[in-house]
Amino acid sequence: MDLPDAELYLTEQHRELLLCQRTDLIGKDEEAVLHLYRKHIAKAVRMLKDQVPGLAAKGRFLDIGCGLGFGLLVLKELYGADHCFVGLDKDGKDTEIKYGFKLHAEIYNDLARTAENLQLNGIAPENVSLINLDHNAFPDGTFDVVVSFLAYGWHFPISTYFETLKQVTRKQSIIYLDLRRKTDGLSMMASEFDLVWARENKKGVSTIWRAR
């Protein structure tokens, strides 16, 4: 499998946030962390490449619960860096790490570190907008592709942003979500979007949707 040339800051602070967000990286040295991170990106690119739309002009991409920018780097691999990349998350770190599905999202991120990581990977600051949802609303306008890897629908409910999701997508927009089992995420998404791809795993299902 060809791996992207994605880079990753691994200072103590970046690493602490990254390991909260992706537990399979815990306990590995820096070389192993970077290799596995690149494998995650390559896997996501393979899942999406046959489903995302071709673009005749500059695209707009949205990552909900962006963390250190994983989903935006996946989209950069698919489309290149000369597009509009928007990441939504919250700043801070909860005192106790809580995994699983919660009614309210846990916080393990620093958007300043996200900005550094995206710039390290060749996305110019003028093409990036990172929004702290504690203080700001969703951005205006619609997006060509919306993604949320192991966040929206996985750690907190689809209902949290569902009405807004309908507003920020247009006909033929593509949405990638990891959905947790034993939640209403799948049925809620199916009420407004068309399922075009799905793959089950032990805890849920990876899904790609198209806006009607």
C-alpha positions in Angstrom: 0.0 0.0 0.0 1.4 3.4 -1.0 1.5 5.8 1.9 1.1 9.6 1.7 4.0 11.8 2.8 1.9 13.2 5.6 3.9 14.8 8.4 3.0 15.0 12.1 4.2 17.2 14.9 5.2 14.9 17.8 6.1 17.4 20.5 4.8 16.4 23.9 1.7 18.5 23.6 0.8 17.3 20.1 1.5 13.7 21.1 -0.7 14.0 24.2 -3.7 15.3 22.1 -3.1 12.8 19.3 -3.1 9.8 21.7 -6.4 10.9 23.3 -7.9 11.1 19.8 -6.4 7.8 18.4 -5.8 5.2 21.1 -4.1 2.7 18.7 -1.1 5.0 18.7 -0.5 4.7 22.4 2.8 3.2 23.5 4.5 3.4 20.1 7.7 5.3 19.3 7.7 8.3 17.0 8.6 6.4 13.8 5.8 3.8 14.5 3.3 6.6 15.3 4.0 8.4 12.0 3.9 5.2 10.0 0.5 4.2 11.4 -0.9 7.7 11.0 0.0 7.6 7.3 -1.6 4.2 7.0 -4.8 5.6 8.6 -4.8 8.4 6.0 -4.1 6.0 3.1 -7.0 3.8 4.2 -9.4 6.7 4.4 -8.3 8.0 0.9 -9.1 4.5 -0.5 -12.5 4.5 1.0 -13.4 7.9 -0.3 -11.7 8.2 -3.7 -14.4 6.5 -5.8 -17.3 8.4 -4.0 -16.2 12.0 -3.7 -17.2 14.4 -6.5 -14.9 15.8 -9.1 -14.5 19.5 -8.9 -14.3 22.0 -11.7 -13.4 24.9 -9.3 -12.0 25.4 -5.8 -13.8 23.1 -3.4 -15.1 23.6 0.2 -14.4 20.9 2.7 -15.6 20.5 6.3 -14.3 18.3 9.1 -16.6 18.0 12.1 -14.6 17.2 15.3 -11.4 17.7 13.3 -8.9 17.0 16.1 -5.4 17.7 14.7 -6.7 17.8 11.2 -6.8 14.1 10.1 -9.9 14.4 8.0 -8.7 17.6 6.3 -5.4 15.9 5.4 -7.4 13.0 3.9 -9.2 15.6 1.7 -5.9 17.3 0.8 -4.6 13.9 -0.4 -7.7 13.5 -2.6 -7.9 17.0 -4.0 -4.6 18.8 -3.3 -4.0 21.8 -1.1 -5.6 24.7 -3.1 -9.1 24.5 -1.7 -11.0 25.8 1.3 -10.5 23.6 4.4 -12.8 24.2 7.4 -12.3 22.3 10.7 -14.7 22.4 13.6 -13.8 21.4 17.2 -13.4 22.7 20.7 -10.3 23.9 22.6 -9.4 22.2 25.8 -8.7 18.8 27.4 -11.1 17.2 29.8 -9.5 16.2 33.1 -10.6 12.5 32.6 -10.4 10.7 29.3 -13.8 9.1 28.6 -14.2 6.8 25.6 -17.3 5.5 24.0 -20.6 7.2 23.0 -21.7 10.2 25.1 -24.6 12.6 24.8 -22.0 15.5 24.8 -18.7 15.5 23.0 -15.5 15.1 25.1 -12.8 17.7 24.4 -9.2 16.7 23.7 -7.9 19.3 21.3 -6.0 22.6 20.7 -6.9 24.3 17.4 -3.6 26.2 17.4 -1.8 22.8 17.2 -4.3 21.8 14.4 -3.3 24.9 12.4 0.4 24.1 12.9 -0.2 20.5 11.7 -2.1 21.5 8.6 0.5 24.1 7.6 3.3 21.5 8.2 1.5 19.4 5.6 1.4 22.1 2.9 -2.1 23.6 3.4 -1.6 27.4 3.4 -3.1 29.3 6.3 -5.3 31.4 3.9 -7.0 28.2 2.8 -7.8 27.0 6.4 -10.5 28.1 8.8 -10.6 26.5 12.2 -13.7 27.2 14.3 -14.1 26.8 18.0 -17.7 25.6 18.5 -17.6 26.8 22.1 -17.6 30.3 20.9 -18.7 30.3 17.2 -21.5 28.9 15.0 -21.1 26.6 12.0 -19.8 28.5 9.0 -22.2 29.9 6.3 -22.5 28.3 2.9 -22.4 24.8 1.7 -19.6 22.2 1.3 -18.7 19.7 -1.4 -17.5 17.1 1.1 -18.2 16.8 4.9 -16.3 14.3 6.9 -16.1 13.2 10.6 -13.7 10.4 11.5 -14.5 8.7 14.8 -16.2 11.8 16.2 -19.7 13.0 15.1 -22.0 10.0 15.3 -19.3 7.9 16.9 -18.6 9.7 20.2 -21.7 12.0 20.3 -25.1 11.9 18.6 -26.0 12.7 15.1 -28.9 14.8 16.4 -26.3 17.3 17.8 -25.8 19.0 14.4 -28.3 17.2 12.2 -30.4 20.3 11.3 -27.2 22.2 10.6 -25.8 19.3 8.5 -28.8 19.6 6.2 -28.1 23.3 5.8 -24.4 23.1 5.0 -24.8 20.4 2.3 -26.4 20.7 -1.2 -27.5 18.2 -3.7 -24.7 15.7 -4.5 -22.6 16.8 -1.5 -20.8 13.8 0.0 -20.7 13.0 3.8 -18.4 10.5 5.5 -19.3 9.4 9.0 -18.4 6.6 11.5 -21.6 5.7 13.2 -21.8 3.8 16.5 -23.9 0.7 16.9 -27.1 0.9 19.1 -27.7 4.6 18.3 -30.2 6.3 16.0 -27.4 7.7 13.8 -28.0 5.4 10.8 -31.8 5.8 10.8 -31.6 9.6 11.2 -29.1 10.0 8.4 -31.2 7.8 6.1 -34.2 10.0 6.7 -32.5 12.9 4.8 -29.5 11.4 2.9 -28.8 8.5 0.5 -26.4 5.8 1.7 -23.9 5.1 -1.1 -21.3 3.0 0.8 -21.0 1.2 4.2 -18.6 -1.1 6.0 -19.3 -2.7 9.3 -16.8 -3.1 12.1 -17.0 -4.3 15.7 -18.4 -1.1 17.2 -20.3 0.4 14.4 -20.3 1.2 10.7 -18.3 3.5 8.4 -20.6 5.2 6.0 -20.7 7.5 3.0 -23.8 9.5 2.2 -25.0 11.7 -0.7 -27.2 14.7 -0.2 -30.5 14.6 -2.0 
